[in-house]
């Protein structure tokens, strides 16, 4: 069959891999002096066709419940009034089985969005606070895509443009940095960033071209950190909708590592290795192609979407994303590392 540019029949027809992990997801909260009220929304594994969650359990010294936000994401909610505790931990434990996602996306099957579908997906064609759509973005999207009207092939053109023009910050950590918020403006201006910067820019360009994407927030289960007392951090990737195909994933940020256009050295070697699911041994064109339409099995989904309204509603403004947790103290956003820290650890089951 004829696949989207860069995919091979071997990739499309391979049997999906799977993996199972015993997971510990821990939130440590340090109560600020004089705090009267603390509210916590802690990310949890979602109902996702690619992952199965078993034996989910929450341990906490205060009552908790599961709530659902404006994008349908579930989170563990906790509230503490007149706190007597100086610090406390919230611990989620669960078993996660995850399947590799092989879309086998075929550009021949792609169809334009109908008017009804475009109306239904309107939120995924609009800007977010850090995902801008302005004349600069519109003009660049047109320049990149040209006359291509097939949404799969247009999406691949945007993917290839980022590979050629944006560098993941870990390639040169002395000179390149990520933004703290996942910003398409930052990524376009500096030509660097982390996964959220990369995918925010790709989302801006895709939406400007009439392709509706949504951002997925999750984490890798990094093979090198299996069984280690080390946080897995977070990772994000887009899914874009194509009529007659459905939601198609990609991960141009990780693909950029495998593009191999950098020198390995003492400054970047460990960072580069830990930016992927299973390590880095050098440039790999097959992985660059693989990550358009396919995702490895070593990850978990925490949430989807940007500019979230939580439940119960937060006192602050819209929440940029729920990649780890969102915490408020007396109605104000409590910064990570100052008030709370998250640690995700795992052990793979053989």
ZIVENHU-V648457 format. One record per residue. RES is the residue in one small letter. PSI is psi as a letter, one per 40 degrees, with the letter a starting at -180 (* if undefined). OMEGA is omega in whole degrees, 0 to 359 (999 if undefined). Layout:
# ZIVENHU-V648457
RES_PSI_OMEGA / RES_PSI_OMEGA
This chain:
# ZIVENHU-V648457
x_i_180 / x_h_183 / x_i_174 / x_i_182 / x_h_176 / x_e_178 / x_i_179 / x_i_178 / x_d_179 / x_d_178 / x_d_186 / x_d_187 / x_e_181 / x_i_177 / x_h_182 / x_h_173 / x_i_174 / x_i_179 / x_i_180 / x_h_186 / x_i_167 / x_h_193 / x_i_172 / x_h_185 / x_h_192 / x_h_176 / x_h_177 / x_h_183 / x_h_174 / x_h_187 / x_h_179 / x_i_178 / x_h_177 / x_e_180 / x_h_181 / x_d_184 / x_h_178 / x_h_176 / x_h_186 / x_h_169 / x_h_186 / x_h_181 / x_i_179 / x_i_180 / x_h_186 / x_i_170 / x_h_188 / x_h_182 / x_e_181 / x_e_184 / x_i_178 / x_h_182 / x_h_178 / x_i_174 / x_f_178 / x_h_184 / x_i_178 / x_h_174 / x_h_180 / x_i_180 / x_e_179 / x_i_181 / x_i_179 / x_i_173 / x_i_178 / x_h_179 / x_i_184 / x_h_184 / x_a_186 / x_e_179 / x_e_178 / x_e_178 / x_h_174 / x_i_177 / x_i_175 / x_h_183 / x_h_178 / x_i_179 / x_h_183 / x_h_178 / x_i_181 / x_f_187 / x_h_175 / x_d_180 / x_i_175 / x_d_174 / x_i_178 / x_i_180 / x_i_169 / x_h_186 / x_h_170 / x_h_171 / x_i_180 / x_i_172 / x_h_182 / x_h_171 / x_h_185 / x_h_180 / x_i_173 / x_i_178 / x_h_177 / x_h_188 / x_d_185 / x_f_187 / x_h_183 / x_h_183 / x_d_180 / x_d_183 / x_e_183 / x_i_178 / x_i_175 / x_i_176 / x_h_173 / x_i_179 / x_d_180 / x_d_181 / x_d_178 / x_d_178 / x_d_179 / x_d_184 / x_e_183 / x_d_179 / x_d_181 / x_e_175 / x_e_182 / x_i_179 / x_i_166 / x_i_183 / x_d_180 / x_e_176 / x_g_190 / x_i_170 / x_h_180 / x_a_183 / x_d_179 / x_d_179 / x_d_181 / x_d_181 / x_d_179 / x_d_179 / x_d_178 / x_d_179 / x_d_183 / x_d_188 / x_d_180 / x_b_182 / x_e_182 / x_h_181 / x_e_176 / x_h_187 / x_d_178 / x_d_180 / x_d_176 / x_d_178 / x_d_179 / x_d_176 / x_d_177 / x_d_177 / x_d_181 / x_d_178 / x_d_179 / x_d_178 / x_d_183 / x_d_190 / x_e_181 / x_i_179 / x_h_174 / x_h_188 / x_d_184 / x_e_178 / x_d_183 / x_g_189 / x_e_177 / x_d_186 / x_e_182 / x_i_180 / x_i_174 / x_i_172 / x_i_180 / x_e_190 / x_e_186 / x_g_192 / x_h_176 / x_d_178 / x_d_179 / x_d_183 / x_d_181 / x_d_183 / x_d_185 / x_e_183 / x_f_176 / x_i_179 / x_a_177 / x_a_184 / x_d_183 / x_d_174 / x_d_177 / x_d_189 / x_d_171 / x_d_178 / x_d_179 / x_d_179 / x_d_177 / x_d_182 / x_d_180 / x_d_181 / x_d_177 / x_d_180 / x_e_177 / x_e_177 / x_h_184 / x_h_174 / x_i_169 / x_i_181 / x_h_178 / x_h_177 / x_h_180 / x_a_176 / x_i_167 / x_i_162 / x_g_190 / x_h_187 / x_d_182 / x_d_183 / x_e_178 / x_h_178 / x_e_182 / x_i_178 / x_g_184 / x_h_182 / x_i_180 / x_e_183 / x_a_180 / x_i_176 / x_i_177 / x_i_179 / x_i_179 / x_i_165 / x_h_178 / x_i_185 / x_h_177 / x_h_179 / x_h_181 / x_e_175 / x_d_182 / x_a_182 / x_h_184 / x_h_180 / x_i_163 / x_i_180 / x_g_183 / x_d_179 / x_d_177 / x_d_178 / x_d_181 / x_d_176 / x_d_184 / x_e_173 / x_d_169 / x_e_184 / x_f_179 / x_i_178 / x_h_176 / x_h_179 / x_a_184 / x_d_181 / x_d_188 / x_e_191 / x_d_182 / x_d_180 / x_d_179 / x_d_182 / x_d_184 / x_e_175 / x_e_180 / x_i_180 / x_d_189 / x_f_174 / x_i_183 / x_h_178 / x_e_178 / x_i_181 / x_i_183 / x_g_182 / x_d_180 / x_d_179 / x_d_175 / x_d_178 / x_d_182 / x_d_187 / x_e_166 / x_h_179 / x_e_184 / x_i_176 / x_i_176 / x_i_184 / x_e_186 / x_f_180 / x_i_177 / x_i_176 / x_h_177 / x_d_184 / x_i_173 / x_i_171 / x_i_178 / x_i_176 / x_f_187 / x_i_165 / x_h_185 / x_i_178 / x_h_351 / x_i_188 / x_h_178 / x_i_178 / x_d_178 / x_a_178 / x_a_181 / x_i_182 / x_h_184 / x_d_178 / x_i_177 / x_g_180 / x_d_180 / x_c_180 / x_i_172 / x_h_185 / x_h_173 / x_i_173 / x_h_181 / x_f_174 / x_e_180 / x_i_180 / x_h_179 / x_h_186 / x_i_171 / x_i_180 / x_d_175 / x_d_182 / x_d_183 / x_i_173 / x_i_179 / x_i_174 / x_h_178 / x_h_178 / x_i_184 / x_i_170 / x_h_180 / x_h_177 / x_h_182 / x_*_999
